[in-house]
């Protein structure tokens, strides 16, 4: 072989070596781009799934919160009605006390009747309005009529004590009756 043949053979070997290496580089670049593309697709899919799950969880939390709020509002309305009924009974007790004072102290009876009307109005406001409206009304009344507010407070306190004693006395007497009937039944056995 001559030098010319040898250089041709070396050049052709180099050409063969550069072609496969170029192809390998291109294949690696293509594979890298494909992996990058697939990773991006997987990341987007994962993000979409995570967003969907987050939205589902948020919606479920909203539903639970809404149900809880509705339940609390319902319980508050029930308590509001119970409070209004208690206030109406208190107004009736104040009126009864006023009737007892009519002959001996008509001035006190008029004040008690006025207090009963105020308590009745408060019961209506509790039943129909908001607690904040009631507090604002009582505060305004106390500022305009401090003596009347104090008198109403005292009378309401007396009426409440009378009411509590009356209801406590009934429960104590009914307990005594139950105890005596149970002891009679044990003596009969």
ChimeraX attribute file (.defattr): number of C-alpha atoms within 10 A of each C-alpha:
attribute: neighborCount
match mode: 1-to-1
recipient: residues
	/A:1	5
	/A:2	7
	/A:3	8
	/A:4	9
	/A:5	10
	/A:6	11
	/A:7	11
	/A:8	12
	/A:9	12
	/A:10	12
	/A:11	12
	/A:12	12
	/A:13	12
	/A:14	11
	/A:15	12
	/A:16	11
	/A:17	11
	/A:18	12
	/A:19	12
	/A:20	11
	/A:21	12
	/A:22	11
	/A:23	11
	/A:24	12
	/A:25	12
	/A:26	12
	/A:27	12
	/A:28	12
	/A:29	12
	/A:30	12
	/A:31	12
	/A:32	12
	/A:33	12
	/A:34	12
	/A:35	12
	/A:36	12
	/A:37	12
	/A:38	12
	/A:39	12
	/A:40	12
	/A:41	12
	/A:42	12
	/A:43	12
	/A:44	12
	/A:45	12
	/A:46	12
	/A:47	12
	/A:48	12
	/A:49	12
	/A:50	12
	/A:51	12
	/A:52	12
	/A:53	12
	/A:54	12
	/A:55	12
	/A:56	12
	/A:57	12
	/A:58	12
	/A:59	12
	/A:60	12
	/A:61	12
	/A:62	12
	/A:63	12
	/A:64	12
	/A:65	12
	/A:66	12
	/A:67	12
	/A:68	12
	/A:69	12
	/A:70	12
	/A:71	12
	/A:72	12
	/A:73	12
	/A:74	12
	/A:75	12
	/A:76	12
	/A:77	16
	/A:78	13
	/A:79	14
	/A:80	20
	/A:81	17
	/A:82	15
	/A:83	15
	/A:84	22
	/A:85	17
	/A:86	13
	/A:87	23
	/A:88	20
	/A:89	18
	/A:90	22
	/A:91	27
	/A:92	18
	/A:93	20
	/A:94	30
	/A:95	21
	/A:96	16
	/A:97	20
	/A:98	24
	/A:99	18
	/A:100	13
	/A:101	16
	/A:102	14
	/A:103	10
	/A:104	10
	/A:105	12
	/A:106	14
	/A:107	13
	/A:108	17
	/A:109	21
	/A:110	16
	/A:111	17
	/A:112	27
	/A:113	21
	/A:114	18
	/A:115	24
	/A:116	28
	/A:117	17
	/A:118	16
	/A:119	22
	/A:120	20
	/A:121	17
	/A:122	22
	/A:123	25
	/A:124	17
	/A:125	17
	/A:126	24
	/A:127	20
	/A:128	13
	/A:129	13
	/A:130	12
	/A:131	13
	/A:132	10
	/A:133	13
	/A:134	17
	/A:135	13
	/A:136	11
	/A:137	14
	/A:138	15
	/A:139	14
	/A:140	12
	/A:141	13
	/A:142	14
	/A:143	11
	/A:144	11
	/A:145	12
	/A:146	13
	/A:147	11
	/A:148	15
	/A:149	18
	/A:150	12
	/A:151	16
	/A:152	21
	/A:153	13
	/A:154	13
	/A:155	20
	/A:156	21
	/A:157	14
	/A:158	15
	/A:159	22
	/A:160	18
	/A:161	12
	/A:162	16
	/A:163	16
	/A:164	12
	/A:165	12
	/A:166	11
	/A:167	11
	/A:168	12
	/A:169	12
	/A:170	12
	/A:171	12
	/A:172	11
	/A:173	11
	/A:174	12
	/A:175	12
	/A:176	12
	/A:177	12
	/A:178	12
	/A:179	12
	/A:180	12
	/A:181	12
	/A:182	12
	/A:183	12
	/A:184	11
	/A:185	10
	/A:186	9
	/A:187	8
	/A:188	7
	/A:189	6
